[in-house]
Amino acid sequence: MHDKRLTKTLLSTSLITVLVATLAACAPTTQLAESQPPGEVPRAINEGRLSLVQICAPTGGNCTLAFIDTLPTDNVSQLVRDYFARTSRAPVPQVTVESNCAPGWVASVLSEQGSVAGGGLLHAQSAVCGHPTPASAINTALNVCDDKTSGGCRKSNRIKVVWGQWQGNKLAGREMEPGRPYEAWAYAGGMRCESPVPVVASATCSEEAAAALRAAGVKFP
């Protein structure tokens, strides 16, 4: 099965190379209320939709991945473009929907390899959704990133891992700021760890988050 609150600087980045990897996730399943009066039309109790989107500069470069919670009838790409049009003076970005997610754990990974002095930085990212456990989401996101970069994520100098649980029945983003992109940690039980590799606890990676990554079996060379 297939990562936050992004600021207006979402598309301003100094990345020399961005490799984006995504994993498809199943579309959400609508559940019906367990008790239903006879003859009444079934009421949906899961009317939300979570989408994984790729947001790029108007010219197509400097892409990033994010999650958007919407209603099933929303045009997700247009909703995100409208959000940037009303909140930023920058040109409206390109937006594509990578997948729609089932309720479950979502995670994203952003890794950094190399150095400016050594010839350049290589950034790679991936995001996944619809997983039964945090460990599954985290490891799958790392595996997808590694598959696309010949093991680049687990060979990185610095890594950012973000995860949370989308439960399918709360649409805070859609209700308050339609089209706003979020990182995975914005959802229930959300956590983040940004750290040099190997992972160490710090101001950007709490002891709890570092322990969660270790518990998930995350290994680095």
MDAnalysis code that builds the backbone (N, CA, C; Angstrom):
import MDAnalysis as mda
import numpy as np

u = mda.Universe.empty(663, n_residues=221, atom_resindex=np.repeat(np.arange(221), 3), trajectory=True)
u.add_TopologyAttr("name", ["N", "CA", "C"] * 221)
u.add_TopologyAttr("resid", np.arange(1, 222))
u.add_TopologyAttr("resname", ["MET", "HIS", "ASP", "LYS", "ARG", "LEU", "THR", "LYS", "THR", "LEU", "LEU", "SER", "THR", "SER", "LEU", "ILE", "THR", "VAL", "LEU", "VAL", "ALA", "THR", "LEU", "ALA", "ALA", "CYS", "ALA", "PRO", "THR", "THR", "GLN", "LEU", "ALA", "GLU", "SER", "GLN", "PRO", "PRO", "GLY", "GLU", "VAL", "PRO", "ARG", "ALA", "ILE", "ASN", "GLU", "GLY", "ARG", "LEU", "SER", "LEU", "VAL", "GLN", "ILE", "CYS", "ALA", "PRO", "THR", "GLY", "GLY", "ASN", "CYS", "THR", "LEU", "ALA", "PHE", "ILE", "ASP", "THR", "LEU", "PRO", "THR", "ASP", "ASN", "VAL", "SER", "GLN", "LEU", "VAL", "ARG", "ASP", "TYR", "PHE", "ALA", "ARG", "THR", "SER", "ARG", "ALA", "PRO", "VAL", "PRO", "GLN", "VAL", "THR", "VAL", "GLU", "SER", "ASN", "CYS", "ALA", "PRO", "GLY", "TRP", "VAL", "ALA", "SER", "VAL", "LEU", "SER", "GLU", "GLN", "GLY", "SER", "VAL", "ALA", "GLY", "GLY", "GLY", "LEU", "LEU", "HIS", "ALA", "GLN", "SER", "ALA", "VAL", "CYS", "GLY", "HIS", "PRO", "THR", "PRO", "ALA", "SER", "ALA", "ILE", "ASN", "THR", "ALA", "LEU", "ASN", "VAL", "CYS", "ASP", "ASP", "LYS", "THR", "SER", "GLY", "GLY", "CYS", "ARG", "LYS", "SER", "ASN", "ARG", "ILE", "LYS", "VAL", "VAL", "TRP", "GLY", "GLN", "TRP", "GLN", "GLY", "ASN", "LYS", "LEU", "ALA", "GLY", "ARG", "GLU", "MET", "GLU", "PRO", "GLY", "ARG", "PRO", "TYR", "GLU", "ALA", "TRP", "ALA", "TYR", "ALA", "GLY", "GLY", "MET", "ARG", "CYS", "GLU", "SER", "PRO", "VAL", "PRO", "VAL", "VAL", "ALA", "SER", "ALA", "THR", "CYS", "SER", "GLU", "GLU", "ALA", "ALA", "ALA", "ALA", "LEU", "ARG", "ALA", "ALA", "GLY", "VAL", "LYS", "PHE", "PRO"])
u.atoms.positions = np.array([
    [0.843, -1.192, 0.000],
    [0.000, 0.000, 0.000],
    [0.885, 1.251, 0.000],
    [0.295, 1.979, -0.638],
    [0.908, 3.261, -0.698],
    [0.206, 4.022, 0.379],
    [4.861, 13.371, 2.932],
    [4.903, 13.464, 4.009],
    [4.960, 14.377, 3.691],
    [1.853, 18.199, 8.089],
    [3.178, 18.890, 7.871],
    [2.696, 20.135, 7.414],
    [3.025, 20.662, 7.946],
    [2.511, 21.965, 7.594],
    [3.565, 22.643, 6.725],
    [3.246, 22.944, 5.474],
    [4.204, 23.550, 4.578],
    [4.003, 25.054, 4.584],
    [5.097, 25.778, 4.583],
    [5.021, 27.227, 4.570],
    [5.047, 27.719, 3.140],
    [5.002, 29.061, 3.024],
    [4.992, 29.636, 1.692],
    [6.311, 29.429, 0.979],
    [7.318, 28.949, 1.690],
    [8.613, 28.695, 1.071],
    [8.708, 27.273, 0.581],
    [7.573, 26.580, 0.460],
    [7.547, 25.188, 0.051],
    [8.354, 24.950, -1.219],
    [8.217, 25.889, -2.194],
    [8.840, 25.662, -3.476],
    [10.197, 26.322, -3.620],
    [10.654, 27.087, -2.587],
    [11.964, 27.711, -2.664],
    [12.970, 26.796, -2.023],
    [13.844, 26.220, -2.829],
    [14.793, 25.226, -2.334],
    [16.071, 25.320, -3.104],
    [17.162, 24.893, -2.470],
    [18.465, 24.934, -3.125],
    [18.878, 23.565, -3.588],
    [17.943, 22.664, -3.746],
    [18.291, 21.317, -4.165],
    [18.940, 21.352, -5.541],
    [20.042, 20.633, -5.692],
    [20.671, 20.505, -6.998],
    [19.964, 19.419, -7.795],
    [19.619, 18.364, -7.145],
    [18.910, 17.271, -7.801],
    [17.840, 16.765, -6.876],
    [16.625, 16.582, -7.366],
    [15.558, 16.014, -6.561],
    [15.044, 14.763, -7.246],
    [15.097, 13.653, -6.541],
    [14.553, 12.418, -7.059],
    [13.318, 12.102, -6.262],
    [12.169, 11.996, -6.929],
    [10.912, 11.777, -6.234],
    [10.435, 10.359, -6.492],
    [10.162, 9.627, -5.404],
    [9.651, 8.273, -5.522],
    [8.349, 8.184, -4.776],
    [7.346, 7.560, -5.359],
    [6.062, 7.417, -4.704],
    [5.586, 5.992, -4.768],
    [4.747, 5.638, -3.819],
    [4.168, 4.310, -3.780],
    [2.666, 4.444, -3.851],
    [2.047, 3.726, -4.762],
    [0.598, 3.811, -4.907],
    [-0.087, 3.202, -3.711],
    [-1.202, 3.814, -3.318],
    [-2.000, 3.281, -2.231],
    [-3.431, 3.163, -2.700],
    [-4.167, 2.277, -2.079],
    [-5.539, 2.039, -2.488],
    [-6.418, 3.231, -2.138],
    [-7.463, 3.410, -2.898],
    [-8.438, 4.452, -2.594],
    [-9.178, 4.086, -1.324],
    [-9.641, 5.118, -0.573],
    [-10.317, 4.842, 0.684],
    [-11.628, 4.107, 0.481],
    [-11.950, 3.279, 1.440],
    [-13.212, 2.559, 1.403],
    [-14.218, 3.285, 2.273],
    [-15.381, 3.548, 1.745],
    [-16.414, 4.221, 2.516],
    [-17.139, 3.216, 3.389],
    [-17.200, 3.488, 4.693],
    [-17.856, 2.604, 5.622],
    [-19.243, 3.142, 5.925],
    [-20.174, 2.232, 6.259],
    [-21.529, 2.635, 6.563],
    [-21.808, 2.489, 8.035],
    [-22.696, 3.318, 8.534],
    [-23.053, 3.260, 9.941],
    [-23.586, 1.878, 10.283],
    [-23.191, 1.373, 11.472],
    [-23.552, 0.015, 11.845],
    [-25.053, -0.125, 12.082],
    [-25.667, 0.845, 12.760],
    [-27.098, 0.746, 12.995],
    [-27.817, 1.723, 12.090],
    [-28.765, 1.215, 11.307],
    [-29.429, 2.017, 10.301],
    [-30.938, 1.770, 10.373],
    [-31.743, 2.810, 10.602],
    [-33.191, 2.629, 10.641],
    [-33.709, 2.031, 9.340],
    [-34.713, 1.113, 9.416],
    [-35.268, 0.481, 8.216],
    [-35.773, 1.512, 7.216],
    [-35.450, 1.280, 5.962],
    [-35.935, 2.139, 4.898],
    [-35.180, 3.432, 4.709],
    [-34.180, 3.679, 5.558],
    [-33.427, 4.937, 5.448],
    [-32.204, 4.728, 4.587],
    [-31.840, 5.743, 3.791],
    [-30.660, 5.651, 2.938],
    [-29.419, 5.544, 3.811],
    [-28.518, 4.568, 3.544],
    [-27.311, 4.406, 4.360],
    [-26.511, 5.697, 4.444],
    [-25.997, 5.993, 5.619],
    [-25.203, 7.195, 5.841],
    [-23.725, 6.835, 5.869],
    [-22.928, 7.528, 5.095],
    [-21.478, 7.292, 5.094],
    [-20.866, 7.916, 6.329],
    [-20.015, 7.178, 7.012],
    [-19.335, 7.727, 8.173],
    [-17.877, 8.050, 7.863],
    [-17.427, 7.672, 6.688],
    [-16.074, 8.018, 6.272],
    [-16.172, 8.736, 4.936],
    [-16.338, 10.050, 4.999],
    [-16.529, 10.807, 3.778],
    [-15.255, 11.523, 3.353],
    [-14.189, 11.285, 4.070],
    [-12.955, 11.981, 3.758],
    [-12.142, 11.272, 2.697],
    [-11.202, 12.015, 2.141],
    [-10.258, 11.446, 1.189],
    [-8.901, 12.086, 1.447],
    [-7.888, 11.264, 1.502],
    [-6.520, 11.756, 1.639],
    [-5.793, 11.460, 0.341],
    [-5.124, 12.465, -0.185],
    [-4.387, 12.299, -1.433],
    [-2.921, 12.645, -1.226],
    [-2.069, 11.884, -1.867],
    [-0.646, 12.192, -1.920],
    [-0.407, 12.958, -3.208],
    [0.123, 14.173, -3.085],
    [0.321, 15.006, -4.266],
    [1.787, 15.388, -4.427],
    [2.148, 15.665, -5.666],
    [3.469, 16.202, -5.961],
    [3.278, 17.651, -6.384],
    [4.020, 18.541, -5.723],
    [3.903, 19.978, -5.987],
    [5.239, 20.454, -6.553],
    [5.196, 21.036, -7.751],
    [6.416, 21.459, -8.432],
    [6.341, 22.936, -8.802],
    [7.478, 23.525, -9.041],
    [7.524, 24.894, -9.533],
    [6.780, 24.970, -10.867],
    [6.333, 26.156, -11.263],
    [5.594, 26.286, -12.533],
    [6.342, 25.718, -13.733],
    [7.674, 25.726, -13.666],
    [8.475, 25.193, -14.773],
    [8.654, 23.681, -14.684],
    [8.198, 23.077, -13.579],
    [8.264, 21.627, -13.450],
    [9.356, 21.106, -12.553],
    [10.249, 21.945, -12.038],
    [11.334, 21.484, -11.180],
    [11.043, 21.718, -9.708],
    [12.029, 21.395, -8.866],
    [11.940, 21.625, -7.425],
    [10.654, 21.046, -6.824],
    [10.451, 19.765, -7.025],
    [9.211, 19.129, -6.597],
    [9.289, 18.648, -5.147],
    [8.134, 18.588, -4.516],
    [8.033, 18.042, -3.178],
    [6.735, 17.262, -3.064],
    [6.669, 16.358, -2.084],
    [5.484, 15.548, -1.851],
    [4.763, 16.015, -0.599],
    [3.458, 15.943, -0.613],
    [2.673, 16.355, 0.548],
    [1.334, 15.640, 0.528],
    [0.621, 15.717, 1.664],
    [-0.699, 15.107, 1.788],
    [-1.766, 16.183, 1.850],
    [-2.900, 15.917, 1.211],
    [-4.023, 16.846, 1.182],
    [-5.279, 16.094, 1.586],
    [-6.013, 16.592, 2.600],
    [-7.291, 15.959, 2.917],
    [-8.417, 16.743, 2.256],
    [-9.293, 16.032, 1.578],
    [-10.336, 16.652, 0.774],
    [-11.633, 15.848, 0.883],
    [-12.654, 16.346, 0.209],
    [-13.882, 15.595, 0.017],
    [-13.784, 14.821, -1.300],
    [-14.478, 13.697, -1.406],
    [-14.382, 12.897, -2.636],
    [-14.765, 13.661, -3.899],
    [-15.600, 14.686, -3.764],
    [-16.034, 15.448, -4.935],
    [-15.071, 16.566, -5.318],
    [-14.051, 16.819, -4.497],
    [-13.112, 17.908, -4.777],
    [-12.193, 17.575, -5.942],
    [-11.832, 18.592, -6.694],
    [-10.746, 18.504, -7.666],
    [-9.469, 18.829, -6.888],
    [-8.729, 17.803, -6.512],
    [-7.603, 17.973, -5.590],
    [-6.552, 18.928, -6.147],
    [-6.131, 18.720, -7.378],
    [-5.088, 19.572, -7.965],
    [-5.511, 21.033, -7.988],
    [-6.758, 21.296, -8.382],
    [-7.241, 22.669, -8.439],
    [-7.355, 23.271, -7.053],
    [-7.759, 22.454, -6.082],
    [-7.885, 22.926, -4.705],
    [-6.529, 23.397, -4.174],
    [-5.471, 22.647, -4.485],
    [-4.124, 23.020, -4.037],
    [-3.639, 24.269, -4.767],
    [-3.867, 24.342, -6.065],
    [-3.466, 25.533, -6.826],
    [-4.190, 26.777, -6.305],
    [-5.479, 26.632, -6.006],
    [-6.236, 27.763, -5.476],
    [-5.678, 28.218, -4.124],
    [-5.241, 27.243, -3.306],
    [-4.665, 27.588, -1.995],
    [-3.431, 28.466, -2.175],
    [-2.534, 28.077, -3.077],
    [-1.321, 28.867, -3.295],
    [-1.643, 30.211, -3.944],
    [-2.634, 30.235, -4.797],
    [-3.009, 31.492, -5.456],
    [-3.483, 32.531, -4.449],
    [-4.169, 32.103, -3.383],
    [-4.696, 33.069, -2.422],
    [-3.771, 33.315, -1.231],
    [-2.743, 32.488, -1.048],
    [-1.873, 32.637, 0.117],
    [-0.436, 33.032, -0.222],
    [-0.075, 33.034, -1.490],
    [1.310, 33.314, -1.859],
    [1.364, 34.244, -3.067],
    [2.401, 35.077, -3.098],
    [2.611, 35.941, -4.249],
    [3.427, 35.244, -5.330],
    [3.935, 34.075, -5.015],
    [4.725, 33.322, -5.980],
    [3.809, 32.738, -7.053],
    [4.357, 32.421, -8.219],
    [3.541, 31.813, -9.270],
    [2.900, 30.507, -8.783],
    [1.727, 30.235, -9.258],
    [1.001, 29.034, -8.845],
    [1.752, 27.793, -9.329],
    [1.972, 26.814, -8.451],
    [2.752, 25.640, -8.825],
    [1.960, 24.634, -9.656],
    [2.702, 23.703, -10.225],
    [2.084, 22.538, -10.850],
    [1.736, 21.542, -9.753],
    [0.582, 20.893, -9.857],
    [0.158, 19.926, -8.846],
    [-0.381, 18.682, -9.538],
    [0.134, 17.536, -9.141],
    [-0.378, 16.273, -9.669],
    [-0.690, 15.331, -8.512],
    [-1.769, 14.580, -8.638],
    [-2.146, 13.604, -7.627],
    [-1.419, 12.301, -7.918],
    [-0.603, 11.851, -6.963],
    [0.148, 10.611, -7.123],
    [-0.692, 9.396, -6.749],
    [-1.508, 9.522, -5.700],
    [-2.361, 8.416, -5.275],
    [-3.389, 8.916, -4.277],
    [-4.462, 8.147, -4.120],
    [-5.436, 8.375, -3.067],
    [-5.254, 7.286, -2.027],
    [-5.413, 7.642, -0.749],
    [-4.992, 6.769, 0.339],
    [-6.159, 6.165, 1.106],
    [-5.960, 4.945, 1.540],
    [-6.873, 4.340, 2.493],
    [-6.516, 4.842, 3.884],
    [-7.472, 4.813, 4.832],
    [-7.126, 5.179, 6.210],
    [-5.988, 4.309, 6.720],
    [-5.104, 4.878, 7.500],
    [-3.960, 4.142, 8.036],
    [-2.791, 5.069, 8.271],
    [-1.627, 4.498, 8.470],
    [-0.419, 5.274, 8.749],
    [0.217, 5.759, 7.464],
    [0.660, 7.017, 7.497],
    [1.347, 7.628, 6.358],
    [2.746, 8.031, 6.809],
    [3.673, 8.068, 5.878],
    [5.057, 8.431, 6.217],
    [5.737, 9.037, 5.002],
    [6.713, 9.881, 5.274],
    [7.536, 10.426, 4.197],
    [8.988, 10.447, 4.633],
    [9.857, 10.389, 3.649],
    [11.300, 10.384, 3.883],
    [11.948, 11.402, 2.958],
    [12.872, 12.178, 3.509],
    [13.701, 13.080, 2.709],
    [15.142, 12.845, 3.128],
    [15.973, 12.439, 2.186],
    [17.372, 12.147, 2.519],
    [18.307, 13.075, 1.773],
    [19.490, 13.238, 2.336],
    [20.502, 14.111, 1.748],
    [21.833, 13.372, 1.706],
    [22.424, 13.338, 0.523],
    [23.737, 12.716, 0.334],
    [24.715, 13.732, -0.235],
    [25.997, 13.506, 0.061],
    [27.035, 14.336, -0.519],
    [27.215, 15.662, 0.190],
    [27.964, 16.551, -0.446],
    [28.229, 17.877, 0.100],
    [28.524, 18.830, -1.042],
    [28.366, 20.123, -0.762],
    [28.668, 21.128, -1.776],
    [30.142, 21.058, -2.145],
    [30.993, 20.924, -1.125],
    [32.436, 20.852, -1.371],
    [32.808, 19.606, -2.161],
    [32.039, 18.534, -1.958],
    [32.352, 17.279, -2.631],
    [31.752, 17.141, -4.009],
    [31.130, 18.190, -4.512],
    [30.594, 18.133, -5.860],
    [29.100, 18.319, -5.956],
    [28.419, 18.365, -4.831],
    [26.982, 18.623, -4.898],
    [26.183, 17.779, -3.934],
    [24.953, 18.210, -3.693],
    [24.039, 17.508, -2.812],
    [23.006, 16.756, -3.638],
    [22.671, 15.577, -3.183],
    [21.631, 14.806, -3.814],
    [20.521, 14.589, -2.797],
    [19.333, 15.086, -3.102],
    [18.182, 14.904, -2.238],
    [17.223, 13.914, -2.884],
    [16.714, 13.018, -2.092],
    [15.725, 12.067, -2.578],
    [14.568, 12.027, -1.601],
    [13.353, 11.820, -2.104],
    [12.218, 11.760, -1.208],
    [11.218, 10.721, -1.664],
    [10.442, 10.242, -0.708],
    [9.367, 9.305, -0.996],
    [8.272, 9.502, 0.029],
    [7.081, 9.043, -0.288],
    [5.969, 9.114, 0.652],
    [5.028, 7.946, 0.385],
    [4.467, 7.408, 1.447],
    [3.554, 6.272, 1.331],
    [2.377, 6.482, 2.269],
    [1.316, 5.713, 2.072],
    [0.134, 5.870, 2.924],
    [-0.649, 4.565, 2.977],
    [-1.624, 4.533, 3.901],
    [-2.503, 3.382, 4.002],
    [-1.898, 2.171, 4.670],
    [-0.936, 2.360, 5.585],
    [-0.270, 1.233, 6.222],
    [-0.865, 0.920, 7.595],
    [-0.803, -0.355, 8.016],
    [-1.426, -0.756, 9.279],
    [-0.675, -0.319, 10.523],
    [0.623, -0.053, 10.419],
    [1.436, 0.319, 11.583],
    [2.429, 1.407, 11.192],
    [2.933, 2.177, 12.183],
    [3.978, 3.163, 11.880],
    [5.227, 2.506, 11.298],
    [5.621, 1.373, 11.860],
    [6.827, 0.682, 11.388],
    [6.713, 0.303, 9.922],
    [5.544, -0.187, 9.544],
    [5.332, -0.568, 8.154],
    [5.440, 0.633, 7.226],
    [4.825, 1.756, 7.608],
    [4.867, 2.958, 6.777],
    [6.294, 3.493, 6.658],
    [7.001, 3.565, 7.780],
    [8.364, 4.096, 7.786],
    [9.289, 3.252, 6.924],
    [9.268, 1.951, 7.134],
    [10.166, 1.075, 6.386],
    [9.823, 1.020, 4.907],
    [8.536, 1.063, 4.583],
    [8.158, 1.065, 3.172],
    [8.617, 2.339, 2.486],
    [8.470, 3.487, 3.171],
    [8.933, 4.748, 2.591],
    [10.439, 4.714, 2.328],
    [11.185, 4.150, 3.267],
    [12.633, 4.015, 3.076],
    [12.957, 3.049, 1.943],
    [12.223, 1.950, 1.875],
    [12.470, 0.969, 0.820],
    [12.193, 1.551, -0.559],
    [11.085, 2.295, -0.684],
    [10.756, 2.921, -1.966],
    [11.843, 3.903, -2.373],
    [12.280, 4.694, -1.416],
    [13.338, 5.666, -1.697],
    [14.627, 4.960, -2.101],
    [14.972, 3.885, -1.391],
    [16.171, 3.118, -1.732],
    [16.076, 2.487, -3.118],
    [14.890, 1.972, -3.451],
    [14.707, 1.339, -4.755],
    [14.958, 2.315, -5.892],
    [14.606, 3.566, -5.684],
    [14.750, 4.573, -6.731],
    [16.126, 5.218, -6.766],
    [16.927, 4.973, -5.730],
    [18.231, 5.647, -5.642],
    [19.377, 4.674, -5.379],
    [19.167, 3.401, -5.682],
    [20.196, 2.376, -5.455],
    [20.688, 2.382, -4.018],
    [19.736, 2.422, -3.092],
    [20.085, 2.404, -1.673],
    [20.461, 3.745, -1.110],
    [20.162, 4.816, -1.848],
    [20.612, 6.153, -1.461],
    [20.079, 6.651, -0.132],
    [18.840, 6.285, 0.217],
    [18.271, 6.827, 1.454],
    [18.993, 6.306, 2.685],
    [19.273, 5.039, 2.714],
    [19.973, 4.471, 3.877],
    [21.477, 4.729, 3.838],
    [21.954, 5.342, 2.761],
    [23.363, 5.739, 2.676],
    [23.515, 7.248, 2.831],
    [22.447, 7.896, 3.262],
    [22.459, 9.355, 3.315],
    [23.292, 9.885, 4.467],
    [23.672, 11.166, 4.356],
    [24.372, 11.855, 5.435],
    [23.393, 12.407, 6.465],
    [22.211, 12.745, 5.980],
    [21.187, 13.315, 6.848],
    [19.830, 12.851, 6.339],
    [18.901, 12.627, 7.280],
    [17.597, 12.106, 6.885],
    [16.488, 12.750, 7.709],
    [15.345, 12.897, 7.081],
    [14.156, 13.388, 7.760],
    [13.040, 12.375, 7.523],
    [12.506, 11.833, 8.607],
    [11.419, 10.864, 8.528],
    [10.236, 11.419, 9.307],
    [9.076, 11.420, 8.691],
    [7.878, 11.995, 9.293],
    [6.737, 10.998, 9.134],
    [5.932, 10.822, 10.198],
    [4.840, 9.868, 10.095],
    [3.665, 10.250, 10.985],
    [2.500, 9.718, 10.661],
    [1.278, 9.977, 11.415],
    [0.172, 9.070, 10.904],
    [-0.969, 9.118, 11.580],
    [-2.092, 8.253, 11.206],
    [-3.275, 9.075, 10.717],
    [-3.675, 8.823, 9.479],
    [-4.885, 9.444, 8.950],
    [-6.036, 8.479, 9.179],
    [-7.040, 8.926, 9.926],
    [-8.113, 8.033, 10.342],
    [-9.327, 8.063, 9.434],
    [-9.342, 8.936, 8.467],
    [-10.380, 8.904, 7.460],
    [-11.643, 9.665, 7.767],
    [-11.818, 10.138, 9.003],
    [-13.083, 10.790, 9.341],
    [-12.915, 12.212, 9.850],
    [-11.712, 12.760, 9.780],
    [-11.478, 14.143, 10.185],
    [-10.767, 14.866, 9.053],
    [-11.299, 16.017, 8.682],
    [-10.765, 16.765, 7.565],
    [-10.438, 18.186, 7.995],
    [-9.517, 18.312, 8.950],
    [-9.181, 19.640, 9.476],
    [-8.684, 20.564, 8.378],
    [-7.844, 20.057, 7.499],
    [-7.329, 20.894, 6.431],
    [-8.426, 21.337, 5.477],
    [-9.296, 20.417, 5.116],
    [-10.370, 20.748, 4.168],
    [-11.344, 21.741, 4.771],
    [-11.604, 21.613, 6.068],
    [-12.587, 22.469, 6.712],
    [-12.036, 23.851, 7.055],
    [-10.736, 23.925, 7.372],
    [-10.162, 25.201, 7.790],
    [-9.418, 25.912, 6.675],
    [-8.589, 25.199, 5.931],
    [-7.805, 25.784, 4.850],
    [-7.799, 24.830, 3.665],
    [-8.851, 24.822, 2.875],
    [-8.927, 23.896, 1.739],
    [-7.719, 23.980, 0.825],
    [-7.150, 22.831, 0.507],
    [-6.024, 22.783, -0.415],
    [-4.672, 22.953, 0.214],
    [-4.612, 23.129, 1.552],
    [-3.307, 23.311, 2.189],
    [-2.567, 21.980, 2.283],
    [-1.310, 21.941, 1.824],
    [-0.526, 20.713, 1.917],
    [-0.029, 20.491, 3.349],
    [-0.006, 19.232, 3.758],
    [0.462, 18.877, 5.091],
    [1.524, 17.781, 5.016],
    [2.404, 17.797, 6.031],
    [3.302, 16.667, 6.219],
    [2.590, 15.629, 7.069],
    [3.124, 14.412, 7.055],
    [2.475, 13.301, 7.750],
    [2.316, 13.552, 9.238],
    [3.214, 14.309, 9.846],
    [3.162, 14.475, 11.297],
    [1.985, 15.343, 11.749],
    [1.256, 15.947, 10.803],
    [0.087, 16.745, 11.145],
    [-1.096, 15.871, 11.562],
    [-1.023, 14.581, 11.299],
    [-2.135, 13.694, 11.596],
    [-1.956, 13.020, 12.951],
    [-2.942, 12.232, 13.345],
    [-2.975, 11.631, 14.687],
    [-1.685, 10.872, 14.988],
    [-1.143, 11.087, 16.195],
    [0.070, 10.391, 16.596],
    [1.293, 10.790, 15.805],
    [1.232, 11.947, 15.154],
    [2.310, 12.354, 14.269],
    [3.629, 12.610, 14.977],
    [4.710, 12.212, 14.328],
    [6.059, 12.423, 14.851],
    [6.995, 12.735, 13.699],
    [8.133, 13.352, 14.046],
    [9.140, 13.656, 13.031],
    [10.529, 13.507, 13.624],
    [11.460, 13.134, 12.783],
    [12.858, 13.023, 13.195],
    [13.726, 13.494, 12.046],
    [14.434, 14.603, 12.265],
    [15.405, 15.102, 11.299],
    [16.768, 15.020, 11.954],
    [17.650, 14.219, 11.379],
    [18.893, 13.893, 12.086],
    [20.005, 13.524, 11.114],
    [21.264, 13.748, 11.543],
    [22.370, 13.142, 10.804],
    [22.242, 11.619, 10.908],
    [22.889, 10.911, 10.015],
    [22.897, 9.454, 10.060],
    [24.246, 9.000, 10.594],
    [24.266, 8.061, 11.572],
    [23.121, 7.379, 12.193],
    [22.280, 8.326, 13.052],
    [21.016, 7.943, 13.243],
    [20.045, 8.795, 13.912],
    [20.419, 9.025, 15.372],
    [20.362, 10.304, 15.788],
    [20.615, 10.654, 17.184],
    [19.519, 11.602, 17.658],
    [19.187, 11.549, 18.928],
    [18.185, 12.450, 19.504],
    [18.753, 13.866, 19.555],
    [17.893, 14.848, 19.253],
    [18.323, 16.247, 19.239],
    [17.070, 17.120, 19.280],
    [17.273, 18.434, 19.088],
    [16.138, 19.352, 19.075],
    [15.201, 19.072, 17.908],
    [15.706, 18.456, 16.847],
    [14.880, 18.145, 15.678],
    [14.500, 16.673, 15.592],
    [14.904, 15.909, 16.589],
    [14.532, 14.488, 16.653],
    [14.474, 14.096, 18.121],
    [13.278, 14.087, 18.664],
    [13.129, 13.797, 20.091],
    [13.577, 12.380, 20.417],
    [13.810, 12.143, 21.708],
    [14.158, 10.788, 22.150],
    [13.068, 9.808, 21.733],
    [11.828, 10.242, 21.862],
    [10.710, 9.364, 21.516],
    [10.704, 9.025, 20.027],
    [10.950, 10.037, 19.194],
    [10.961, 9.803, 17.749],
    [12.129, 8.924, 17.342],
    [13.310, 9.189, 17.927],
    [14.476, 8.358, 17.617],
    [14.237, 6.922, 18.038],
    [13.632, 6.736, 19.211],
    [13.335, 5.387, 19.689],
    [12.337, 4.694, 18.781],
    [11.351, 5.458, 18.268],
    [10.356, 4.879, 17.371],
    [10.998, 4.405, 16.077],
    [11.954, 5.159, 15.570],
    [12.643, 4.729, 14.353],
    [13.437, 3.452, 14.604],
    [14.114, 3.415, 15.734],
    [14.873, 2.197, 16.052],
    [13.935, 1.011, 16.232],
    [12.807, 1.245, 16.879],
    [11.840, 0.171, 17.097],
    [11.258, -0.324, 15.786],
    [11.197, 0.566, 14.788],
    [10.692, 0.174, 13.485],
    [11.703, -0.650, 12.707],
    [12.886, -0.818, 13.275],
    [13.906, -1.614, 12.623],
    [14.683, -0.866, 11.558],
    [14.650, 0.466, 11.630],
    [15.383, 1.258, 10.652],
    [16.887, 1.069, 10.857],
    [17.560, 0.624, 9.814],
    [19.005, 0.369, 9.879],
    [19.704, 1.193, 8.819],
    [20.878, 1.690, 9.161],
    [21.699, 2.426, 8.223],
    [23.092, 1.824, 8.212],
    [23.787, 1.942, 7.075],
    [25.163, 1.396, 7.004],
    [26.068, 2.019, 8.042],
])
